[in-house]
Amino acid sequence: MKLFKLAKKFRAEEDGAVTVDWVVLTAAIVGLGIAVLTSVSGGTTSLADKVSSSLSAMTIMTH
């Protein structure tokens, strides 16, 4: 009988559900961040190369 009471109490508790929600939410945010970084990284590398070549081609006039 004690086991049934324990099982009934365990099923009624909701404290762990909040933890699971936070874990799922955090995993989704991290996944979204990784997806954004991988999609943007190619464009930023290309832009950095263009800026580097443009700055290298400039001449500085000194008096």
Number of C-alpha atoms within 10 A of each C-alpha: 6 7 8 9 10 11 11 11 10 10 9 9 9 9 8 8 10 10 11 11 11 11 12 12 12 12 12 12 12 12 12 11 11 12 11 11 11 10 10 11 11 10 11 11 11 11 11 11 12 12 12 11 10 10 10 9 9 8 7 5 5 4 2
